[in-house]
Amino acid sequence: MSFSVTTWNINSVRLRLPIVEQFIVREKPDILCLQEIKCRAEEFPLEPLQKMGYEHIILHGQKGYHGVAILSKVPLSEDHRQDYCGVGDARHISAIFERGSRRIRIHNFYVPAGGDEPDRSINPKFGHKLDFVEEMKALKASSPGVSSILVGDLNIAPLEHDVWSHKQMLKIVSHTPVETEGLTQVMEKGGWLDLMRQHVPASEKLYTWWSYRAKDWEAADRGRRLDHIWSSPDLGPFLDKIEVLKEARGWNRPSDHVPVTATFKF
């Protein structure tokens, strides 16, 4: 029995609804987690997506900014929205779904980008990002009777080959040591398993994001792995494959992130 989960920072779901629909027709994930939907719940395009089979949709929206959504073909229950850093941003949502005898809580995150300057004394956005990651360290992968999957745009590329140049990126927000060490501690303290790196060795380059600023993003290939899929350790043995749909970066009016899909076989 296979089951697939996709994460995708869509950078405005209303603007990019055509490529969301294109992706669904092509890949048909069981659960699709979107970040940066940039709309309030009442503005979300519920009807067209429900008609495509995603009858169960939960949202944490915000006018013009942030926002996360979980679209599912299977029922969702016990949904929860955590207000990280207590500033009211719509950056997290979670819910439980069932697969066979398993109960699995799926978390969908949109971690703050952190601005351009990696110094919290002069850049409050960077301080906010570090505080957000600090609070994430309390999130545990395992709880009695419930497994977990964590997905989202975490806005940090933690490993050397998660960026196009480790040396040149060390002082660039998303790959500075304080960020990468912080995210590593989130994984270690919470007992999370990095499913993408379970499938692709850490010695290989792996990207999910390419900047809009590049004149030819594909030729330059200066990417970063900002999007992640983690799980509780008990789900690791059931991972069948990970797919990073790089070609989606070249679709009409694309997001700068591409969809990442984990397929499990239980």
LUMVEXFI-312651 format. One record per residue (C-alpha): x, y, z; residue number from 0. Coordinates in Angstrom, 1 decimal. Each point is the difference from the previous one (the first is absolute). Example, Ala and Ser with C-alpha at 12.3 -4.5 7.8 and 13.67 -1.06 7.14 Angstrom:
<atoms>
(atom (12.3; -4.5; 7.8); 0)
(atom (1.4; 3.4; -0.7); 1)
</atoms>
This chain:
<atoms>
(atom (0.0; 0.0; 0.0); 0)
(atom (1.7; 3.2; -1.1); 1)
(atom (-0.7; 3.5; 1.3); 2)
(atom (1.6; 3.3; -1.1); 3)
(atom (0.5; 3.4; 1.6); 4)
(atom (1.1; 3.1; -1.8); 5)
(atom (1.4; 3.3; 1.3); 6)
(atom (0.1; 3.1; -2.1); 7)
(atom (0.5; 3.7; 0.7); 8)
(atom (-2.4; 1.3; -2.6); 9)
(atom (0.7; 3.7; 0.5); 10)
(atom (-3.7; 1.0; -0.4); 11)
(atom (-2.5; -2.7; -0.6); 12)
(atom (-2.5; 2.2; -1.8); 13)
(atom (2.6; 1.3; -2.4); 14)
(atom (1.5; -3.5; -0.7); 15)
(atom (-3.2; -2.1; 0.2); 16)
(atom (0.5; -1.1; -3.7); 17)
(atom (3.4; -1.7; 0.9); 18)
(atom (-1.5; -1.5; 3.2); 19)
(atom (-2.6; -1.6; -2.2); 20)
(atom (2.6; -1.0; -2.5); 21)
(atom (2.0; -1.7; 2.7); 22)
(atom (-3.0; -1.8; 1.5); 23)
(atom (-1.1; -1.4; -3.4); 24)
(atom (3.5; -1.3; -0.6); 25)
(atom (1.1; -1.3; 3.5); 26)
(atom (-3.2; -0.5; 2.0); 27)
(atom (1.5; 0.1; 3.5); 28)
(atom (-2.3; -1.3; 2.8); 29)
(atom (0.9; 3.1; 2.1); 30)
(atom (1.3; 3.3; -1.3); 31)
(atom (1.4; 2.5; 2.4); 32)
(atom (0.3; 3.6; -1.2); 33)
(atom (1.9; 2.9; 1.5); 34)
(atom (-0.1; 3.7; -0.6); 35)
(atom (-3.5; -0.2; -1.3); 36)
(atom (-0.3; 3.8; 0.6); 37)
(atom (-3.8; 0.2; 0.6); 38)
(atom (-2.6; -0.2; 2.7); 39)
(atom (-1.9; -3.2; 0.4); 40)
(atom (-3.1; 1.5; -1.7); 41)
(atom (2.1; 0.9; -3.0); 42)
(atom (1.5; -3.5; -0.5); 43)
(atom (-1.1; -1.8; -3.3); 44)
(atom (-1.8; -2.8; 1.9); 45)
(atom (-2.5; -1.0; -2.7); 46)
(atom (2.3; -0.7; -2.9); 47)
(atom (2.4; -2.0; 2.2); 48)
(atom (-2.8; -2.0; 1.7); 49)
(atom (-1.3; -0.9; -3.5); 50)
(atom (3.4; -1.5; -0.7); 51)
(atom (-0.3; -2.4; 2.9); 52)
(atom (1.2; 2.0; 2.9); 53)
(atom (-3.2; 0.0; 2.1); 54)
(atom (1.8; 0.5; 3.3); 55)
(atom (1.8; 3.4; 0.2); 56)
(atom (1.1; 1.8; 3.1); 57)
(atom (1.5; 3.5; -0.1); 58)
(atom (1.9; 2.5; 2.0); 59)
(atom (-0.2; 3.1; -2.2); 60)
(atom (1.1; 3.6; 0.3); 61)
(atom (-0.8; 3.0; -2.2); 62)
(atom (2.8; 0.5; -2.6); 63)
(atom (2.7; -1.9; 2.0); 64)
(atom (1.1; -3.4; 1.1); 65)
(atom (-2.7; -2.6; 0.4); 66)
(atom (0.0; -3.8; -0.1); 67)
(atom (-2.5; -2.6; -1.2); 68)
(atom (-0.4; -3.8; 0.1); 69)
(atom (-2.0; -1.5; -2.9); 70)
(atom (-0.9; -3.6; 0.5); 71)
(atom (-1.9; -2.9; -1.7); 72)
(atom (-0.4; -1.6; 3.4); 73)
(atom (-1.8; 1.4; 3.0); 74)
(atom (1.9; 2.3; 2.3); 75)
(atom (-0.7; 0.4; 3.7); 76)
(atom (1.3; 1.8; 3.1); 77)
(atom (1.4; 2.9; -1.9); 78)
(atom (2.2; 2.4; 1.9); 79)
(atom (1.6; 3.4; -0.8); 80)
(atom (3.1; 1.0; 2.1); 81)
(atom (0.8; 3.7; 0.3); 82)
(atom (3.8; -0.2; 0.0); 83)
(atom (1.6; 3.1; 1.6); 84)
(atom (-3.4; 1.3; 0.9); 85)
(atom (-0.2; 2.6; -2.8); 86)
(atom (-3.2; -1.4; -1.7); 87)
(atom (1.6; -1.1; -3.2); 88)
(atom (-1.6; -2.9; -1.9); 89)
(atom (3.1; -2.3; -0.2); 90)
(atom (-1.1; -3.4; 1.4); 91)
(atom (-2.9; -2.4; -0.3); 92)
(atom (-0.3; -3.7; 0.9); 93)
(atom (-2.6; -2.7; -0.1); 94)
(atom (-0.3; -3.8; 0.5); 95)
(atom (-0.8; -2.4; -2.8); 96)
(atom (-0.3; -3.8; 0.1); 97)
(atom (1.6; -2.6; -2.2); 98)
(atom (-1.0; -3.5; 0.8); 99)
(atom (0.5; -0.4; 3.7); 100)
(atom (2.4; 3.0; 0.2); 101)
(atom (-0.8; 3.4; 1.3); 102)
(atom (2.3; 2.6; -1.4); 103)
(atom (0.2; 3.7; 0.8); 104)
(atom (1.2; 2.1; -2.9); 105)
(atom (1.6; 3.4; 0.7); 106)
(atom (0.2; 2.7; -2.7); 107)
(atom (2.5; 2.9; 0.7); 108)
(atom (1.0; 3.2; -1.6); 109)
(atom (3.1; 1.2; 1.9); 110)
(atom (0.9; 3.7; -0.3); 111)
(atom (2.5; 0.8; -2.7); 112)
(atom (2.0; 2.2; 2.2); 113)
(atom (0.8; 3.0; -2.2); 114)
(atom (3.4; 0.7; -1.6); 115)
(atom (2.3; 0.8; 2.9); 116)
(atom (1.0; -2.9; 2.3); 117)
(atom (0.3; 2.2; 3.1); 118)
(atom (-3.0; 0.2; 2.4); 119)
(atom (1.4; 3.2; 1.5); 120)
(atom (-0.7; 1.9; -3.2); 121)
(atom (-2.5; -2.2; -1.7); 122)
(atom (-3.1; -0.9; 2.1); 123)
(atom (-1.2; -2.4; -2.7); 124)
(atom (3.1; -2.2; 0.6); 125)
(atom (-0.6; 0.1; 3.7); 126)
(atom (-3.6; -1.1; -0.6); 127)
(atom (1.2; -2.9; -2.0); 128)
(atom (2.4; -1.2; 2.6); 129)
(atom (-2.7; 0.3; 2.7); 130)
(atom (-2.4; -2.0; -2.1); 131)
(atom (2.5; -2.8; -0.5); 132)
(atom (0.8; 0.0; 3.7); 133)
(atom (-3.7; -0.6; 0.8); 134)
(atom (-0.1; -2.8; -2.5); 135)
(atom (2.5; -1.9; 2.1); 136)
(atom (-2.9; -1.0; 2.3); 137)
(atom (-1.9; -1.8; -2.7); 138)
(atom (0.3; -3.8; 0.4); 139)
(atom (-0.2; -2.4; -2.9); 140)
(atom (-1.5; -2.8; 2.0); 141)
(atom (-2.9; -0.2; 2.5); 142)
(atom (-1.9; -3.0; 1.3); 143)
(atom (-2.1; -1.6; -2.8); 144)
(atom (0.8; 2.8; -2.5); 145)
(atom (2.7; 0.2; -2.6); 146)
(atom (1.0; 3.3; -1.6); 147)
(atom (0.9; 1.6; -3.3); 148)
(atom (1.4; 3.5; -0.2); 149)
(atom (0.1; 1.9; -3.3); 150)
(atom (0.5; 3.5; -1.2); 151)
(atom (2.1; 2.9; -1.1); 152)
(atom (2.4; 0.1; 3.0); 153)
(atom (2.1; 2.7; -1.8); 154)
(atom (3.3; -1.7; 1.1); 155)
(atom (2.3; -2.1; -2.0); 156)
(atom (1.8; -1.9; 2.8); 157)
(atom (2.6; -2.2; -1.8); 158)
(atom (3.0; 0.8; -2.1); 159)
(atom (-1.5; -1.3; -3.2); 160)
(atom (-3.4; 1.6; 0.7); 161)
(atom (1.4; 3.1; -1.7); 162)
(atom (1.9; 0.7; -3.2); 163)
(atom (3.1; 1.2; 1.8); 164)
(atom (0.5; -0.7; 3.7); 165)
(atom (3.0; 2.3; 0.3); 166)
(atom (-1.8; 3.0; -1.7); 167)
(atom (-3.2; -0.5; 1.8); 168)
(atom (1.3; -0.1; 3.6); 169)
(atom (-0.8; 3.7; 0.5); 170)
(atom (-3.3; -0.1; -1.9); 171)
(atom (-3.3; -0.3; 1.8); 172)
(atom (-1.3; -3.6; -0.3); 173)
(atom (3.4; -1.6; 0.4); 174)
(atom (1.8; 1.8; 2.8); 175)
(atom (1.3; -2.2; 2.8); 176)
(atom (-2.4; 1.3; 2.6); 177)
(atom (-2.9; -0.9; -2.3); 178)
(atom (1.2; -3.4; -1.1); 179)
(atom (1.0; -1.0; 3.6); 180)
(atom (-3.4; 1.1; 1.2); 181)
(atom (-1.8; -2.1; -2.5); 182)
(atom (2.2; -3.0; 0.7); 183)
(atom (-0.9; 0.4; 3.7); 184)
(atom (-3.7; 0.1; -0.9); 185)
(atom (0.4; -3.4; -1.7); 186)
(atom (2.2; -1.5; 2.7); 187)
(atom (-2.0; 1.3; 3.0); 188)
(atom (-3.3; -1.0; -1.5); 189)
(atom (1.2; -3.4; -1.3); 190)
(atom (-0.8; 0.8; -3.6); 191)
(atom (1.2; -1.9; -3.1); 192)
(atom (1.1; 2.0; -3.1); 193)
(atom (-1.8; -2.1; -2.6); 194)
(atom (1.5; 1.9; -3.0); 195)
(atom (3.5; -0.8; 1.1); 196)
(atom (-1.0; -3.6; 0.8); 197)
(atom (-0.8; -0.3; -3.7); 198)
(atom (2.8; 2.2; -1.4); 199)
(atom (3.4; -0.3; 1.6); 200)
(atom (1.4; 3.1; 1.7); 201)
(atom (2.9; 0.0; -2.4); 202)
(atom (-2.3; 0.8; -2.9); 203)
(atom (-1.3; 3.5; -0.9); 204)
(atom (-3.7; 0.4; 0.7); 205)
(atom (-2.0; 3.2; -0.6); 206)
(atom (-3.7; 1.0; 0.2); 207)
(atom (0.3; 3.7; -0.7); 208)
(atom (1.5; 2.2; -2.7); 209)
(atom (0.0; 3.8; 0.3); 210)
(atom (-2.1; 2.2; -2.2); 211)
(atom (3.0; 2.3; -0.3); 212)
(atom (1.9; -2.5; -2.2); 213)
(atom (-0.3; 0.9; -3.7); 214)
(atom (0.3; -3.7; -0.9); 215)
(atom (-0.7; -1.9; 3.2); 216)
(atom (0.4; -3.4; -1.7); 217)
(atom (3.4; 0.7; -1.5); 218)
(atom (1.3; 1.7; 3.1); 219)
(atom (-1.5; -2.7; 2.3); 220)
(atom (0.8; 2.0; 3.1); 221)
(atom (-2.6; -1.7; 2.1); 222)
(atom (-0.7; -0.7; 3.6); 223)
(atom (-2.0; -2.7; 1.9); 224)
(atom (-2.4; 2.1; 2.0); 225)
(atom (-2.9; -2.4; -0.1); 226)
(atom (0.0; -3.1; 2.2); 227)
(atom (-1.8; -3.2; 0.8); 228)
(atom (0.7; -1.6; 3.4); 229)
(atom (-1.7; -2.8; 1.9); 230)
(atom (0.0; -1.8; 3.3); 231)
(atom (2.5; -2.9; -0.2); 232)
(atom (-2.7; -2.7; -0.2); 233)
(atom (-1.0; 1.2; -3.5); 234)
(atom (3.5; 0.0; -1.5); 235)
(atom (0.0; -3.6; -1.0); 236)
(atom (-3.2; 0.5; -2.0); 237)
(atom (1.4; 2.8; -2.2); 238)
(atom (-0.1; -1.2; -3.6); 239)
(atom (1.3; 3.1; -1.9); 240)
(atom (0.6; 3.8; 0.1); 241)
(atom (-0.7; 2.0; -3.1); 242)
(atom (1.1; 3.6; -0.5); 243)
(atom (-1.9; 1.3; -3.1); 244)
(atom (2.7; 2.4; -1.2); 245)
(atom (-1.8; 0.6; -3.3); 246)
(atom (-2.8; 1.9; 1.8); 247)
(atom (2.4; 2.9; 0.5); 248)
(atom (-0.3; 0.5; -3.8); 249)
(atom (-3.8; -0.1; -0.2); 250)
(atom (-2.0; 3.0; -0.9); 251)
(atom (0.1; 2.7; 2.7); 252)
(atom (1.8; -2.4; 2.4); 253)
(atom (0.7; 0.1; 3.7); 254)
(atom (3.7; 0.3; 0.8); 255)
(atom (-0.5; -3.3; 2.0); 256)
(atom (-0.9; -3.3; -1.6); 257)
(atom (-2.2; -2.9; 1.4); 258)
(atom (1.7; -2.7; 2.0); 259)
(atom (-1.9; -3.3; 0.4); 260)
(atom (0.6; -2.9; 2.4); 261)
(atom (-1.6; -3.3; -0.8); 262)
(atom (-0.4; -2.6; 2.6); 263)
(atom (-0.9; -3.7; -0.4); 264)
(atom (-1.6; -1.4; 3.2); 265)
</atoms>
